[in-house]
């Protein structure tokens, strides 16, 4: 296969000390039913066995590439991978995650059917420390401004990536994918969600986003708003935000006083009475 002429999608994988997970990730790429891909692994300064794992895949399939850089963050690594890519489409994938065998085939088919589409993503399965289904909400740009509703692994055109300016290298603590989606989709671009679980998201005890404390969360969210202040001002006003906060609090109060909770208290009442008797 002539890699340059036949590459349709470039899978970009930043990796930093993920040697223990990388084989699972790359095997899921190898298992794709769609074959016109290249996979660019950017080793972001790893000190574990990431190099050996990556090179073992490069040696058995020329569609894999491996590049080592100094540690400069996820945004830098993804931007570098795109700059090296030959594909019409880009698909980011973290080194500890996986994709279903039909993931690329289905996403590319949908993208090719509609030239107006800018982004295709799907639902996910959680694995690792937690298991379960991750159903993402229906897409709307206004809701995206409130909370990131698209994980980093989604299919988009390289031309749209370049137009958006790539990933923000200043977002070194996290939320770089959220920041990127906002910039890429800010003009009402069309988005489609495949209603299937074609992506596997690993939950780890010490993952970067799950370990964000309250202060860091607030700091990063302030940065997101600062980066896109005009968009936030155009989509929200104070009265709306106050009302939405009221609705959320009302729903929470309703949940707390729901019949199921009341029933639970009634069922516990005899036990609580006995507990008091034998104190």
C-alpha positions as YAML, in Angstrom:
chain: A
units: angstrom
residues:
- id: 1
  name: UNK
  ca: [0.00, 0.00, 0.00]
- id: 2
  name: UNK
  ca: [1.24, 3.50, -0.87]
- id: 3
  name: UNK
  ca: [0.66, 5.11, 2.51]
- id: 4
  name: UNK
  ca: [0.60, 8.72, 1.24]
- id: 5
  name: UNK
  ca: [-1.77, 8.21, -1.69]
- id: 6
  name: UNK
  ca: [-4.24, 5.92, 0.07]
- id: 7
  name: UNK
  ca: [-4.51, 7.48, 3.51]
- id: 8
  name: UNK
  ca: [-8.01, 8.83, 4.17]
- id: 9
  name: UNK
  ca: [-7.91, 9.19, 7.96]
- id: 10
  name: UNK
  ca: [-5.00, 10.03, 10.24]
- id: 11
  name: UNK
  ca: [-5.33, 8.68, 13.78]
- id: 12
  name: UNK
  ca: [-3.27, 10.86, 16.11]
- id: 13
  name: UNK
  ca: [-2.16, 9.46, 19.47]
- id: 14
  name: UNK
  ca: [-0.22, 11.48, 22.07]
- id: 15
  name: UNK
  ca: [1.47, 9.23, 24.63]
- id: 16
  name: UNK
  ca: [3.22, 10.04, 27.89]
- id: 17
  name: UNK
  ca: [4.24, 7.06, 30.03]
- id: 18
  name: UNK
  ca: [1.30, 5.00, 28.79]
- id: 19
  name: UNK
  ca: [3.31, 1.93, 27.81]
- id: 20
  name: UNK
  ca: [1.10, -0.32, 29.96]
- id: 21
  name: UNK
  ca: [-2.02, 0.73, 27.99]
- id: 22
  name: UNK
  ca: [-0.65, 1.46, 24.52]
- id: 23
  name: UNK
  ca: [-0.83, -2.09, 23.12]
- id: 24
  name: UNK
  ca: [-4.59, -2.28, 23.78]
- id: 25
  name: UNK
  ca: [-5.07, 1.06, 22.06]
- id: 26
  name: UNK
  ca: [-2.97, 0.20, 18.98]
- id: 27
  name: UNK
  ca: [-4.48, -3.27, 18.66]
- id: 28
  name: UNK
  ca: [-7.90, -1.62, 18.44]
- id: 29
  name: UNK
  ca: [-6.55, 0.47, 15.56]
- id: 30
  name: UNK
  ca: [-5.19, -2.66, 13.84]
- id: 31
  name: UNK
  ca: [-8.60, -4.30, 14.20]
- id: 32
  name: UNK
  ca: [-10.40, -1.61, 12.18]
- id: 33
  name: UNK
  ca: [-12.60, -2.87, 9.35]
- id: 34
  name: UNK
  ca: [-11.64, 0.32, 7.48]
- id: 35
  name: UNK
  ca: [-8.05, -0.01, 6.22]
- id: 36
  name: UNK
  ca: [-7.15, 3.38, 4.71]
- id: 37
  name: UNK
  ca: [-5.63, 4.88, 7.83]
- id: 38
  name: UNK
  ca: [-2.30, 5.98, 9.21]
- id: 39
  name: UNK
  ca: [-1.60, 6.12, 12.92]
- id: 40
  name: UNK
  ca: [0.82, 8.77, 14.19]
- id: 41
  name: UNK
  ca: [2.08, 8.19, 17.73]
- id: 42
  name: UNK
  ca: [3.71, 11.19, 19.39]
- id: 43
  name: UNK
  ca: [5.74, 10.15, 22.43]
- id: 44
  name: UNK
  ca: [5.60, 13.22, 24.65]
- id: 45
  name: UNK
  ca: [8.82, 12.59, 26.59]
- id: 46
  name: UNK
  ca: [8.01, 9.17, 28.08]
- id: 47
  name: UNK
  ca: [10.45, 7.47, 30.45]
- id: 48
  name: UNK
  ca: [8.72, 4.07, 30.56]
- id: 49
  name: UNK
  ca: [8.44, 1.42, 27.81]
- id: 50
  name: UNK
  ca: [6.25, 3.51, 25.50]
- id: 51
  name: UNK
  ca: [9.01, 3.60, 22.88]
- id: 52
  name: UNK
  ca: [9.39, -0.19, 22.77]
- id: 53
  name: UNK
  ca: [5.64, -0.78, 22.56]
- id: 54
  name: UNK
  ca: [5.16, 1.77, 19.78]
- id: 55
  name: UNK
  ca: [8.15, 0.53, 17.78]
- id: 56
  name: UNK
  ca: [6.85, -3.04, 17.92]
- id: 57
  name: UNK
  ca: [3.74, -1.89, 16.02]
- id: 58
  name: UNK
  ca: [5.75, 0.24, 13.58]
- id: 59
  name: UNK
  ca: [7.85, -2.82, 12.70]
- id: 60
  name: UNK
  ca: [4.82, -4.95, 11.82]
- id: 61
  name: UNK
  ca: [2.66, -2.42, 9.96]
- id: 62
  name: UNK
  ca: [3.95, 0.59, 7.93]
- id: 63
  name: UNK
  ca: [0.75, 2.52, 8.63]
- id: 64
  name: UNK
  ca: [2.09, 3.22, 12.14]
- id: 65
  name: UNK
  ca: [4.52, 6.09, 12.72]
- id: 66
  name: UNK
  ca: [6.42, 6.92, 15.90]
- id: 67
  name: UNK
  ca: [7.95, 10.26, 16.84]
- id: 68
  name: UNK
  ca: [9.63, 11.24, 20.13]
- id: 69
  name: UNK
  ca: [9.56, 14.83, 21.44]
- id: 70
  name: UNK
  ca: [10.30, 16.62, 24.67]
- id: 71
  name: UNK
  ca: [7.36, 16.81, 27.05]
- id: 72
  name: UNK
  ca: [5.35, 19.81, 25.88]
- id: 73
  name: UNK
  ca: [1.78, 18.79, 26.61]
- id: 74
  name: UNK
  ca: [-1.12, 17.10, 24.84]
- id: 75
  name: UNK
  ca: [-2.00, 20.09, 22.62]
- id: 76
  name: UNK
  ca: [1.54, 20.34, 21.28]
- id: 77
  name: UNK
  ca: [1.65, 16.58, 20.61]
- id: 78
  name: UNK
  ca: [-1.66, 16.56, 18.74]
- id: 79
  name: UNK
  ca: [-0.74, 19.62, 16.70]
- id: 80
  name: UNK
  ca: [2.58, 18.00, 15.76]
- id: 81
  name: UNK
  ca: [0.82, 14.79, 14.72]
- id: 82
  name: UNK
  ca: [-1.59, 16.71, 12.48]
- id: 83
  name: UNK
  ca: [1.32, 18.59, 10.89]
- id: 84
  name: UNK
  ca: [2.83, 15.21, 9.96]
- id: 85
  name: UNK
  ca: [-0.46, 13.70, 8.78]
- id: 86
  name: UNK
  ca: [-1.46, 12.86, 5.20]
- id: 87
  name: UNK
  ca: [-5.15, 12.13, 5.76]
- id: 88
  name: UNK
  ca: [-8.18, 14.09, 4.67]
- id: 89
  name: UNK
  ca: [-9.74, 13.33, 8.06]
- id: 90
  name: UNK
  ca: [-8.30, 13.44, 11.59]
- id: 91
  name: UNK
  ca: [-9.26, 11.16, 14.46]
- id: 92
  name: UNK
  ca: [-7.63, 11.87, 17.86]
- id: 93
  name: UNK
  ca: [-7.27, 8.90, 20.21]
- id: 94
  name: UNK
  ca: [-5.72, 8.89, 23.68]
- id: 95
  name: UNK
  ca: [-3.13, 6.18, 24.32]
- id: 96
  name: UNK
  ca: [-5.16, 4.51, 27.09]
- id: 97
  name: UNK
  ca: [-8.47, 4.36, 25.18]
- id: 98
  name: UNK
  ca: [-9.79, 2.04, 22.43]
- id: 99
  name: UNK
  ca: [-12.17, 2.06, 19.49]
- id: 100
  name: UNK
  ca: [-14.58, -0.59, 18.22]
- id: 101
  name: UNK
  ca: [-13.59, -2.38, 14.98]
- id: 102
  name: UNK
  ca: [-16.28, -0.59, 12.92]
- id: 103
  name: UNK
  ca: [-15.69, 2.87, 14.42]
- id: 104
  name: UNK
  ca: [-13.75, 4.46, 11.54]
- id: 105
  name: UNK
  ca: [-15.74, 2.76, 8.81]
- id: 106
  name: UNK
  ca: [-19.06, 4.05, 10.15]
- id: 107
  name: UNK
  ca: [-17.80, 7.57, 10.94]
- id: 108
  name: UNK
  ca: [-16.15, 8.06, 7.53]
- id: 109
  name: UNK
  ca: [-19.20, 6.72, 5.66]
- id: 110
  name: UNK
  ca: [-21.41, 9.27, 7.44]
- id: 111
  name: UNK
  ca: [-18.95, 12.11, 6.83]
- id: 112
  name: UNK
  ca: [-18.67, 11.29, 3.12]
- id: 113
  name: UNK
  ca: [-22.45, 11.18, 2.70]
- id: 114
  name: UNK
  ca: [-22.80, 14.80, 3.85]
- id: 115
  name: UNK
  ca: [-20.20, 17.34, 2.73]
- id: 116
  name: UNK
  ca: [-21.72, 19.84, 5.17]
- id: 117
  name: UNK
  ca: [-20.79, 17.78, 8.20]
- id: 118
  name: UNK
  ca: [-17.88, 19.05, 10.29]
- id: 119
  name: UNK
  ca: [-17.80, 16.51, 13.13]
- id: 120
  name: UNK
  ca: [-18.91, 12.92, 13.73]
- id: 121
  name: UNK
  ca: [-18.78, 11.30, 17.18]
- id: 122
  name: UNK
  ca: [-20.56, 8.50, 19.07]
- id: 123
  name: UNK
  ca: [-21.52, 7.15, 22.48]
- id: 124
  name: UNK
  ca: [-19.03, 5.21, 24.60]
- id: 125
  name: UNK
  ca: [-18.43, 2.32, 26.92]
- id: 126
  name: UNK
  ca: [-16.50, 2.96, 30.13]
- id: 127
  name: UNK
  ca: [-13.88, 0.43, 31.18]
- id: 128
  name: UNK
  ca: [-11.06, 0.15, 33.68]
- id: 129
  name: UNK
  ca: [-11.79, 1.33, 37.24]
- id: 130
  name: UNK
  ca: [-15.47, 1.75, 36.29]
- id: 131
  name: UNK
  ca: [-17.67, 0.12, 33.66]
- id: 132
  name: UNK
  ca: [-20.91, 1.20, 32.05]
- id: 133
  name: UNK
  ca: [-22.42, 3.12, 29.17]
- id: 134
  name: UNK
  ca: [-21.61, 6.76, 28.50]
- id: 135
  name: UNK
  ca: [-24.54, 8.26, 26.59]
- id: 136
  name: UNK
  ca: [-23.73, 11.78, 25.47]
- id: 137
  name: UNK
  ca: [-26.57, 14.34, 25.23]
- id: 138
  name: UNK
  ca: [-27.89, 15.62, 21.88]
- id: 139
  name: UNK
  ca: [-25.53, 18.22, 20.46]
- id: 140
  name: UNK
  ca: [-26.20, 21.94, 20.67]
- id: 141
  name: UNK
  ca: [-23.55, 24.64, 20.55]
- id: 142
  name: UNK
  ca: [-25.13, 26.55, 23.43]
- id: 143
  name: UNK
  ca: [-24.94, 23.44, 25.63]
- id: 144
  name: UNK
  ca: [-21.34, 22.89, 24.50]
- id: 145
  name: UNK
  ca: [-20.48, 26.32, 25.89]
- id: 146
  name: UNK
  ca: [-21.84, 25.22, 29.28]
- id: 147
  name: UNK
  ca: [-20.11, 21.83, 29.40]
- id: 148
  name: UNK
  ca: [-18.00, 19.76, 27.03]
- id: 149
  name: UNK
  ca: [-20.35, 17.15, 25.58]
- id: 150
  name: UNK
  ca: [-17.94, 15.60, 23.05]
- id: 151
  name: UNK
  ca: [-14.92, 13.53, 24.07]
- id: 152
  name: UNK
  ca: [-11.63, 14.04, 22.26]
- id: 153
  name: UNK
  ca: [-12.08, 11.05, 19.93]
- id: 154
  name: UNK
  ca: [-14.24, 12.25, 17.05]
- id: 155
  name: UNK
  ca: [-13.80, 12.50, 13.28]
- id: 156
  name: UNK
  ca: [-13.25, 15.86, 11.58]
- id: 157
  name: UNK
  ca: [-11.63, 17.26, 8.44]
- id: 158
  name: UNK
  ca: [-8.02, 18.36, 8.51]
- id: 159
  name: UNK
  ca: [-9.06, 21.53, 6.66]
- id: 160
  name: UNK
  ca: [-11.40, 22.45, 9.54]
- id: 161
  name: UNK
  ca: [-8.62, 21.74, 12.05]
- id: 162
  name: UNK
  ca: [-6.32, 24.18, 10.25]
- id: 163
  name: UNK
  ca: [-9.08, 26.78, 9.96]
- id: 164
  name: UNK
  ca: [-9.70, 26.57, 13.73]
- id: 165
  name: UNK
  ca: [-5.98, 26.96, 14.47]
- id: 166
  name: UNK
  ca: [-5.42, 23.57, 16.09]
- id: 167
  name: UNK
  ca: [-5.30, 22.85, 19.81]
- id: 168
  name: UNK
  ca: [-4.44, 25.67, 22.22]
- id: 169
  name: UNK
  ca: [-0.99, 24.91, 23.65]
- id: 170
  name: UNK
  ca: [-1.76, 27.14, 26.64]
- id: 171
  name: UNK
  ca: [-4.38, 24.64, 27.87]
- id: 172
  name: UNK
  ca: [-1.72, 22.49, 29.52]
- id: 173
  name: UNK
  ca: [-3.81, 21.47, 32.58]
- id: 174
  name: UNK
  ca: [-6.77, 20.10, 30.64]
- id: 175
  name: UNK
  ca: [-9.92, 21.02, 28.67]
- id: 176
  name: UNK
  ca: [-7.87, 21.48, 25.49]
- id: 177
  name: UNK
  ca: [-10.38, 19.40, 23.51]
- id: 178
  name: UNK
  ca: [-13.32, 21.49, 24.84]
- id: 179
  name: UNK
  ca: [-11.52, 24.68, 23.84]
- id: 180
  name: UNK
  ca: [-10.87, 23.23, 20.38]
- id: 181
  name: UNK
  ca: [-14.47, 22.12, 19.78]
- id: 182
  name: UNK
  ca: [-15.73, 25.60, 20.65]
- id: 183
  name: UNK
  ca: [-13.38, 27.21, 18.12]
- id: 184
  name: UNK
  ca: [-14.12, 24.65, 15.41]
- id: 185
  name: UNK
  ca: [-17.91, 24.75, 15.81]
- id: 186
  name: UNK
  ca: [-18.49, 28.42, 16.66]
- id: 187
  name: UNK
  ca: [-20.08, 29.33, 13.31]
- id: 188
  name: UNK
  ca: [-22.92, 26.82, 13.50]
- id: 189
  name: UNK
  ca: [-21.10, 23.92, 11.87]
- id: 190
  name: UNK
  ca: [-23.05, 20.70, 11.49]
- id: 191
  name: UNK
  ca: [-22.42, 17.85, 13.96]
- id: 192
  name: UNK
  ca: [-23.65, 14.25, 13.96]
- id: 193
  name: UNK
  ca: [-23.64, 11.71, 16.78]
- id: 194
  name: UNK
  ca: [-23.68, 8.02, 15.89]
- id: 195
  name: UNK
  ca: [-26.15, 6.41, 18.35]
- id: 196
  name: UNK
  ca: [-23.79, 3.50, 19.01]
- id: 197
  name: UNK
  ca: [-21.05, 2.76, 21.53]
- id: 198
  name: UNK
  ca: [-18.02, 2.68, 19.22]
- id: 199
  name: UNK
  ca: [-15.52, 4.25, 21.62]
- id: 200
  name: UNK
  ca: [-14.09, 2.80, 24.84]
- id: 201
  name: UNK
  ca: [-13.07, 5.35, 27.48]
- id: 202
  name: UNK
  ca: [-10.74, 4.12, 30.19]
- id: 203
  name: UNK
  ca: [-11.46, 5.31, 33.73]
- id: 204
  name: UNK
  ca: [-8.31, 5.46, 35.85]
- id: 205
  name: UNK
  ca: [-8.00, 6.38, 39.51]
- id: 206
  name: UNK
  ca: [-5.52, 9.17, 38.77]
- id: 207
  name: UNK
  ca: [-6.58, 10.35, 35.29]
- id: 208
  name: UNK
  ca: [-5.80, 13.95, 34.46]
- id: 209
  name: UNK
  ca: [-9.40, 15.25, 34.25]
- id: 210
  name: UNK
  ca: [-10.84, 13.16, 37.08]
- id: 211
  name: UNK
  ca: [-8.15, 14.49, 39.43]
- id: 212
  name: UNK
  ca: [-9.01, 18.15, 38.83]
- id: 213
  name: UNK
  ca: [-9.78, 19.74, 42.16]
- id: 214
  name: UNK
  ca: [-12.36, 22.50, 42.61]
- id: 215
  name: UNK
  ca: [-9.87, 25.36, 42.32]
- id: 216
  name: UNK
  ca: [-8.36, 23.94, 39.13]
- id: 217
  name: UNK
  ca: [-11.82, 23.31, 37.67]
- id: 218
  name: UNK
  ca: [-12.79, 26.93, 38.29]
- id: 219
  name: UNK
  ca: [-9.48, 28.21, 36.94]
- id: 220
  name: UNK
  ca: [-9.80, 26.18, 33.72]
- id: 221
  name: UNK
  ca: [-13.44, 27.11, 33.22]
- id: 222
  name: UNK
  ca: [-12.55, 30.79, 33.64]
- id: 223
  name: UNK
  ca: [-9.88, 30.29, 30.98]
- id: 224
  name: UNK
  ca: [-12.41, 28.71, 28.61]
- id: 225
  name: UNK
  ca: [-14.72, 31.71, 29.07]
- id: 226
  name: UNK
  ca: [-11.82, 34.17, 28.67]
- id: 227
  name: UNK
  ca: [-10.72, 32.43, 25.45]
- id: 228
  name: UNK
  ca: [-14.22, 32.75, 23.98]
- id: 229
  name: UNK
  ca: [-15.72, 35.72, 25.80]
- id: 230
  name: UNK
  ca: [-17.58, 37.12, 22.80]
- id: 231
  name: UNK
  ca: [-19.26, 33.76, 22.17]
- id: 232
  name: UNK
  ca: [-20.40, 33.52, 25.79]
- id: 233
  name: UNK
  ca: [-21.70, 37.08, 25.76]
- id: 234
  name: UNK
  ca: [-23.60, 36.40, 22.53]
- id: 235
  name: UNK
  ca: [-25.21, 33.19, 23.81]
- id: 236
  name: UNK
  ca: [-26.02, 33.98, 27.46]
- id: 237
  name: UNK
  ca: [-27.27, 36.80, 29.61]
- id: 238
  name: UNK
  ca: [-27.39, 37.06, 33.40]
- id: 239
  name: UNK
  ca: [-31.18, 36.64, 33.64]
- id: 240
  name: UNK
  ca: [-31.05, 33.35, 31.74]
- id: 241
  name: UNK
  ca: [-28.26, 32.01, 33.91]
- id: 242
  name: UNK
  ca: [-30.09, 32.95, 37.12]
- id: 243
  name: UNK
  ca: [-33.24, 31.23, 35.84]
- id: 244
  name: UNK
  ca: [-31.33, 28.08, 34.81]
- id: 245
  name: UNK
  ca: [-29.75, 27.97, 38.27]
- id: 246
  name: UNK
  ca: [-33.23, 28.25, 39.80]
- id: 247
  name: UNK
  ca: [-34.51, 25.37, 37.63]
- id: 248
  name: UNK
  ca: [-31.59, 23.14, 38.60]
- id: 249
  name: UNK
  ca: [-32.10, 23.84, 42.30]
- id: 250
  name: UNK
  ca: [-35.83, 23.21, 41.95]
- id: 251
  name: UNK
  ca: [-35.17, 19.85, 40.26]
- id: 252
  name: UNK
  ca: [-32.72, 18.92, 43.00]
- id: 253
  name: UNK
  ca: [-35.25, 19.76, 45.73]
- id: 254
  name: UNK
  ca: [-37.89, 17.72, 43.88]
- id: 255
  name: UNK
  ca: [-35.56, 14.73, 43.74]
- id: 256
  name: UNK
  ca: [-34.83, 14.96, 47.45]
- id: 257
  name: UNK
  ca: [-38.53, 14.97, 48.29]
- id: 258
  name: UNK
  ca: [-39.52, 12.35, 45.70]
- id: 259
  name: UNK
  ca: [-41.84, 9.49, 46.57]
- id: 260
  name: UNK
  ca: [-38.99, 6.99, 46.32]
- id: 261
  name: UNK
  ca: [-37.06, 8.80, 49.04]
- id: 262
  name: UNK
  ca: [-40.18, 9.13, 51.19]
- id: 263
  name: UNK
  ca: [-40.87, 5.43, 50.74]
- id: 264
  name: UNK
  ca: [-37.31, 4.65, 51.74]
- id: 265
  name: UNK
  ca: [-37.71, 6.63, 54.95]
- id: 266
  name: UNK
  ca: [-40.95, 4.82, 55.78]
- id: 267
  name: UNK
  ca: [-39.29, 1.46, 55.28]
- id: 268
  name: UNK
  ca: [-36.44, 2.49, 57.57]
- id: 269
  name: UNK
  ca: [-38.72, 3.87, 60.30]
- id: 270
  name: UNK
  ca: [-39.25, 0.51, 62.13]
- id: 271
  name: UNK
  ca: [-35.49, -0.11, 62.15]
- id: 272
  name: UNK
  ca: [-34.78, 3.35, 63.50]
- id: 273
  name: UNK
  ca: [-37.43, 2.81, 66.23]
- id: 274
  name: UNK
  ca: [-35.79, -0.51, 67.27]
- id: 275
  name: UNK
  ca: [-32.39, 1.16, 67.26]
- id: 276
  name: UNK
  ca: [-33.67, 3.77, 69.71]
- id: 277
  name: UNK
  ca: [-35.16, 1.07, 71.99]
- id: 278
  name: UNK
  ca: [-31.87, -0.78, 72.36]
- id: 279
  name: UNK
  ca: [-29.65, 2.25, 72.88]
...
